[in-house]
Amino acid sequence: MADLVVEGLTVEYPAGDYVVRPLDDFHLHAPDGSLVLLLGPSGCGKTTLLSAMGAMLTPARGSIRHGNTEVTTLKGDALTQYRRHGVGIVFQAFNLVPSLDATENVMVPMRSAGVARADARRKATDLLGQVGLAERTHHRPGDMSGGQQQRVAIARALANDPPLLLADEPTAHLDFVQVDGVLRIIRGLARPGRVVVVSTHDDRMLPLADLVVELVPHKATESTGPKRVELAPGEVLFEMGDLGDRIYEVDSGLVEIFRARPDGSEEILDRVGPGRYFGELGATFRLPRAAGARAEGPTVVTGYTLQDFRRRRQAGTGDEHDG
């Protein structure tokens, strides 16, 4: 059984003077033959996770294993062979070569892997037939619809029969009719011997999935009313990357808004005092926190749901801070 197992995966990269962690201690276990959907808003780490699974980036910590292959430790020829034979990738923007016809586009990864031209052409023709494009084998991308181009991209990703297939927003540029055909193809690709992982915003895919992973879960609010929080000096209210579900207003004391730098040090972005609020972007757009917040001294804050906060702001004004 070639299960896909991700353990403690953390990906970080510098953004100017700050460290961004789109994935922080992420875990996943996808059984062999399963179709996995990654859900979440833009910026939550879906494409980053696919890139790590495809060995296109190296995580800071953690591991990705598919069957007996430890993806995160591959180097040299082993890495090249994994990219050629171990994983297939369907890109959101199709990434077809405009000057090549459908058959030639599907042949590209096979020719790169050393498959003879005649054999590559035969297999490409067969794959295009499997995705319903037997009549479009000699058409160039510019002569095909978005749905047809996406089918060519799927056939190309299958060219070397990879046991792991990754698809990044495969229905993003398709209309309703085109989506139906692509969804049926993707569902059929997940079978014993292959795991398919798809990042998507498209909830029409939900009934097809064996496993749905929400990278930013829709976490229930603890109460419908305001939540008063007393913080000791140095106590952290939330960390950068945490899910934002409340907006906070300082009742007394002082809150430091901080970010980590690539060298491990911190930068204090702001000190938020009584009457000011922070954390509105994370709560409004359900994004991971862009910065952390902690008490500088004894501090009391009140956390509001987005709905409660909007009602409250109608009655007054105040300063704000991103977080």
SVG drawing of the C-alpha trace seen along z (x, -y; Angstrom):
<svg xmlns="http://www.w3.org/2000/svg" viewBox="-25 -57 48 59">
<polyline fill="none" stroke="black" stroke-width="0.4" points="0.0,0.0 1.5,-3.3 -0.1,-5.7 0.8,-9.4 1.9,-10.5 2.8,-14.1 4.2,-14.6 5.0,-17.9 5.5,-19.8 6.6,-23.4 7.4,-25.6 8.8,-29.1 10.3,-31.7 11.5,-35.3 9.3,-38.1 11.4,-41.2 12.3,-41.4 9.7,-38.8 9.2,-35.1 6.1,-33.7 4.9,-30.2 2.1,-29.1 2.3,-25.6 3.2,-25.1 3.3,-21.6 0.9,-20.2 -0.1,-16.5 -1.9,-14.3 -2.5,-10.6 -4.1,-9.8 -4.6,-6.0 -3.5,-4.5 -6.2,-5.0 -7.8,-8.0 -8.8,-11.4 -7.8,-14.2 -9.2,-17.7 -7.3,-20.6 -9.7,-23.5 -9.0,-27.0 -8.8,-30.6 -5.9,-32.0 -2.7,-32.2 -3.5,-29.4 -0.8,-27.1 -2.6,-24.8 -0.2,-25.5 2.7,-25.4 1.7,-22.0 1.4,-20.7 4.8,-22.1 6.4,-20.3 4.7,-17.1 6.0,-17.6 9.6,-18.2 9.6,-21.6 10.4,-23.2 12.2,-22.0 10.3,-22.4 12.1,-23.8 10.9,-20.8 8.8,-17.7 8.6,-14.8 6.5,-13.7 6.5,-10.0 4.7,-8.3 5.0,-4.5 8.7,-3.9 9.8,-7.2 10.9,-9.9 10.2,-12.9 11.8,-15.5 15.2,-13.9 15.6,-13.2 18.6,-14.6 20.5,-14.3 19.4,-11.5 16.8,-10.2 15.1,-13.6 15.2,-13.7 13.6,-10.3 10.9,-11.1 9.9,-14.2 9.8,-12.2 8.2,-9.0 6.9,-9.5 4.7,-12.5 2.5,-14.1 1.4,-17.7 -1.7,-19.5 -1.1,-23.2 -3.9,-25.8 -2.8,-27.7 -2.4,-24.5 1.2,-25.4 0.9,-23.8 3.4,-24.6 1.5,-26.8 3.5,-25.7 2.9,-22.0 -0.3,-20.1 -2.0,-18.0 -0.1,-14.8 3.2,-16.6 2.4,-18.3 1.7,-14.9 4.8,-13.4 7.1,-16.0 7.6,-14.3 8.0,-10.9 10.7,-12.1 12.4,-13.8 12.4,-10.4 14.0,-8.7 11.0,-7.1 11.4,-6.5 9.4,-8.9 7.2,-6.3 6.3,-4.7 5.7,-8.2 3.4,-9.1 1.4,-5.9 0.9,-6.4 0.1,-10.1 -2.6,-9.2 -4.0,-6.6 -4.0,-9.0 -5.8,-11.7 -8.4,-9.1 -8.9,-8.3 -9.6,-11.9 -12.1,-12.3 -9.8,-14.1 -9.4,-11.4 -10.6,-13.9 -8.3,-16.7 -4.9,-15.0 -3.5,-17.4 -5.0,-20.6 -2.8,-23.2 -3.8,-24.8 -5.0,-28.0 -7.5,-26.0 -9.0,-24.3 -11.4,-25.4 -10.3,-25.7 -11.8,-22.4 -10.0,-20.7 -6.7,-22.3 -7.1,-21.1 -7.7,-17.5 -4.5,-17.7 -2.7,-18.9 -4.2,-15.9 -3.0,-13.5 0.4,-15.0 0.6,-14.6 -0.2,-10.9 2.4,-10.4 4.9,-8.5 2.1,-6.7 2.9,-8.5 1.6,-6.9 1.0,-10.5 -1.0,-13.0 -1.3,-16.7 -3.7,-19.2 -3.7,-22.9 -7.2,-24.4 -8.0,-22.3 -11.4,-23.8 -10.5,-27.5 -10.8,-28.6 -13.6,-26.4 -17.3,-27.0 -20.0,-24.7 -20.2,-22.3 -16.4,-21.9 -16.1,-21.4 -18.4,-18.3 -16.1,-16.5 -12.9,-17.3 -14.4,-16.3 -15.3,-12.9 -11.8,-12.3 -10.2,-13.3 -12.4,-11.0 -11.5,-8.1 -7.8,-8.7 -7.8,-7.9 -7.6,-4.1 -5.3,-1.5 -1.8,-2.4 -2.3,-6.1 -3.2,-8.9 -4.7,-12.1 -4.4,-15.4 -6.4,-18.4 -6.4,-22.0 -9.7,-23.7 -12.2,-26.4 -14.8,-24.5 -17.3,-22.9 -18.8,-20.8 -15.8,-18.5 -16.7,-17.7 -19.0,-14.7 -16.3,-13.1 -13.6,-13.2 -12.4,-10.4 -10.7,-12.9 -11.3,-16.6 -8.6,-18.7 -9.4,-22.3 -6.1,-24.1 -7.9,-26.9 -10.8,-25.1 -14.1,-26.8 -13.8,-26.9 -16.9,-27.5 -16.8,-30.6 -16.8,-29.8 -19.7,-32.2 -21.9,-34.6 -21.0,-37.4 -17.9,-39.3 -15.1,-37.3 -13.0,-39.0 -9.4,-37.8 -7.0,-38.7 -3.4,-38.4 -0.3,-38.2 2.8,-40.1 4.4,-38.4 1.4,-36.1 0.7,-35.5 -2.9,-36.0 -2.2,-34.5 0.8,-33.6 1.5,-34.6 -0.1,-31.9 -2.9,-31.1 -6.5,-31.1 -8.2,-34.5 -11.7,-34.2 -12.0,-37.3 -11.2,-40.9 -9.7,-42.2 -10.1,-45.6 -7.8,-46.6 -9.6,-47.5 -6.5,-48.1 -2.8,-47.6 -0.7,-47.3 -0.5,-44.6 2.6,-44.2 2.1,-43.3 5.2,-41.4 6.6,-39.4 9.5,-37.0 12.5,-37.7 14.4,-35.1 17.3,-35.3 15.1,-34.3 14.8,-37.8 11.5,-39.7 10.3,-43.1 7.7,-45.0 5.3,-46.4 3.0,-48.3 1.9,-48.7 -1.8,-48.8 -3.3,-50.6 -6.8,-51.1 -9.5,-51.9 -7.7,-50.5 -8.4,-47.2 -6.3,-44.6 -6.7,-41.3 -9.5,-42.5 -8.0,-41.2 -7.6,-37.6 -11.2,-37.5 -12.7,-39.3 -11.1,-37.2 -10.6,-33.9 -6.8,-34.2 -4.0,-33.1 -2.7,-35.9 -0.2,-38.1 1.5,-38.9 1.4,-37.7 0.0,-39.6 1.1,-39.4 0.7,-41.4 3.5,-43.8 2.2,-44.0 -1.0,-43.1 -3.6,-43.5 -7.3,-43.0 -8.7,-42.6 -12.2,-41.8 -12.6,-39.6 -15.5,-40.1 -17.0,-38.0 -17.0,-39.8 -20.7,-40.4 -20.5,-41.8 -17.6,-44.0 -19.3,-45.5 -22.3,-46.4 -20.1,-47.9 -18.1,-50.0 -21.3,-51.6 -21.6,-53.3 -18.0,-54.7 -14.6,-55.0 -11.1,-53.7 -7.7,-53.0 -6.8,-49.6 -3.9,-47.3 -3.5,-44.6 -3.2,-41.0"/>
</svg>
